[in-house]
Amino acid sequence: MLAAQEGDHYHFLNHLATVKVAAGDDRSMSVVEFLGPRGFGPPLHRHDHEDELFIVLDGELVFHTGDERIVGGTGAIAYLPRAVPHTFQVTSDMARFVSVTASPDGPPRFDRMVSALGTPTPSPSLPEPGPIDPAEVAEVCARYGIPILGPPPAAIDPNREEG
């Protein structure tokens, strides 16, 4: 059992990632909680070894998978099966969400990628925004079976009419 502010905190791609359950070598799932500001979104990617389940705790995310664009507000759950390219973007001022990854063929690797790419921080606070090296992100992600397939989603105006 971990309390709300407990876990291993990382400044990760200009937001906060807290590893709540590390897969290690003997667990079939990992749980990472994120806090991200408007506009945060990872590059288009896929997970080769694990399924991913998002739970939006507070705020709003827009998920992109294939030609689909799906809005998920507070309480939404999104299931993203392995090998399916996807990305998402925070469209509220701030969003807090959880990523649960599970793998049938060994421990998931997502939490290890977060700790390898992130910078440990003692408190659950957002980092000051800084530059992100796309080549480093691609190299580290590939090492953990999460190939980068394209850029992050373009800035989304939540008030824009779809058409």
N, C-alpha and C positions, 0 to 999 in steps of 0.2 A: 504494500500500500504506500503510495506517495501522496503527499499533500499537494495543493494547487501550485505552490512555488518550488517544489522539489524536483530533482532530476539533474542531469548533466546538461548545463547551458552552453550554447555555442552561438557566436555571432557568425551567421551563415548567409552569404549572398545578400548582405544588407538587411537582414531581419534576424529575429531570434528563433533559434531551434532548441527545444529542450527534449533530450532523449529520456523518455519515461520508462521504456522497457527496451533494453538492448538485446538483440538476438543472440549475441555471443556465438558459441559453437554448438549449443545444445537446445536452443529454443526455436520454435517454428514461426514466431512472429516478432515484430518490433513495433514500438509505438513512439512516435515523435510528435510533440506539440509545437506549433508554430505561431508566432505573432508577427504580422507583416503589415506595412502601411500600403495605402492606395498605390496601385501600379506595380506592386511586387508580382512577379511571375517568373517561373523557371523557363529555360529554353524548351522547345519541343523535344521530347525524349520518349523512351520506352524502357520498361523494366523487363529484362530477359528472363529473370529467375523468380519473380515475385508478383503477386497480385497486390493492388493497393486500394485501400478504402479510406475515403476522406469523410470526416465528420466536421461540419461547420459549427463551431461553438458560439461564435459571435461575429457578425459582419456579413459580407457577401463576397463570393467568389464566382467567376465565370470560368467554366471548364470548356476546353476545346479538345475534341477528339474526332478525328476524321473530318467530316463536313459539319459536325454537330457543334453547336454553341449552347451550353446549358447553364442557366443562372441558378446558383445555390445559395440561399440565404440562411440565416440562423436556424439550426436544426436540420439542415439538409444533409443527406448522405449520398456520396458518389462512389460507385464501384468501378474501378479501372483495372480490367484483367491484364495479366502480363502479356507482353508482346504487342499491345495496342498503343500506338503513338498518342501522346496527350501533352497538354500543358494547361495552365490555369492562370488567372490574374485576380488580384484583390481589387474590387471595385468600390468597396466602402472605404471610409476614411482609415479604418484599421480593421483587421480580421484576425480572429484567433481560431485555429482549426487543428485537427489531429489527423495524422496519417498513420494508418495501421498497415503494415506490409506482412504478408505471409507467403511462404514458399513450400511446395510439396517436395522439393528436391534439395533439402538442406536449409540451413538458416538463411533468412533474408539478409540482404547486403546493404539495404538503404541506410540504416542507422550508422553503419560503418563508414559509408560515403559521407554522411553529414559530419561525423567526427573528424574524418580525414580532411575535408574541405573547409570546415569551420574553425574558428578560433575559440578555445575555451574561455568562458567568462564566469566569474563567481556569482554574479547576480542575474536574474531574469530581466534584463533591460535591452532595449533596442540599441544597435550600434549606430555610430555616426555613419551616414552613407559614404561610401568610398568607391574607388574603381574596382571593377571585377574583370579578371583576366579570362576571357572566353576559352583560350587554349588550355589553361590550367583546369577550368571547370570540365572541359571535354575529356582531358586526360584522366582526371580523378574519377569522373563518372564512369568512363569506359572500364577502368580497373575494377569497378564493382558491378559490372553487367548492366549499366544504365547508359546506353549510347545516346549522345546528343544528335538530334536529327534536323534541327533548325533553330532559329532565333526565338527569344521570348515573344509572347503575343504583343502586337502593337498596342499603344495606349487605347484603352476603351473608354468612351464617354458613356456612362450609365444612362444618360438622358437621351442618347441617340436613338432615333427611330430605326428599327430594323426594316430592310426593304429589299 
